Amino acid sequence: MKAVTGNRLNDGIVVFLTDNDQWSEKIENAAQFDDSDSAHVLEAAQRRTAEIADAYLIDLDENGAPAGRAAIRETIRTRGPSVRTDLGEQAAS
């Protein structure tokens, strides 16, 4: 499975494309796409450049969490630096 992610242009926050074609800050709201559909979805998301910078696909595991080589990168993007838990999104929770 795949999901589309990017950064919101007005504040740089990591966002994920949802089933209703909106952007959410929470990965658990991300729409999940089969590999065969994902290229078309990414192309449509990239056309919305007024809202999102650098939209791209990420692999998801069976639980909807980032998987494969991108798992560590996506965790850092969404939560903040792994060596400074007092910074980033993880500090707010």
N, C-alpha and C positions, 0 to 999 in steps of 0.2 A: 504494500500500500504506500501511497505518497500523499503529501500535503504541500500546499503552497505557503511560503512565508516570505516576508520582506520587512522593510522598515518604513514606518509612517513618516512622511516628509516633514510634517510640522513639528515633530518632537523627537524623532529618531527611535521611538519605541518599536520593539519587535512585535509584529502582528502576523496572524494566520488567517487565511481565507476560510470562511464558514460556508455551510450548506446554503445559506440564503444570500450568498454573494456579497457579504459584508466582511469587515476585518475585525478580528478579535485579538486582544492581548493574551488570551489564554489558549494554550495548545489543546486543551481538552475540548475546545469549541471548534477546532479545525475540521473541515470537511476532509474525508479520506477518499482517495481516488485509486482505482485500479491502474496499473502501469500503462495499460492501453489507452486510458482516457486522460492521463495526466498531462501529456504534451499539449492537448487542446485547451485544457483548463489553464495551464501556465501561460499559453499564448494570449488568452483572453485577459488574464490578470495583468500581464505586462502592458496591455493597451491602456490600463488605468494608471498611467504614469503621473497624473496630477495628484494622486493620493499616496502612492507607494513607490519607494526606491528599491531597485534591485530585487524584484520578486524572483524566487527560484523554488525548485522542488526539493523536498527532503524525504528520505525513506522513513517509514514508520514500522514499528513492530506490531504484533497482534493486539497489543494493548493500547495502541495509538501514541506511543512514546517514540521519540527520535531513535533511529536504529542505524546500525552500520557505522561507517567512518565518520558520519556527521553527528553522532550522538553527543560527543563531548563538546563540539563546537556549538551546537544548538542549545545545550544546557548553559554554557557560558553566555551565549547571546541573550537568553531569556532571563537568567538569574543574576548574572554579574560575575566578577572575577572569582575564581576558585580559591585564591590565596588571601582574599580580603572579603570575608563574609559580612563586614560592616558596610560594604558598598553595593550598589546595584539594587535590583529588585528583591534579592534575598534579604537585604537589610530592612526593607519595608514590612516584611511579614513577621 
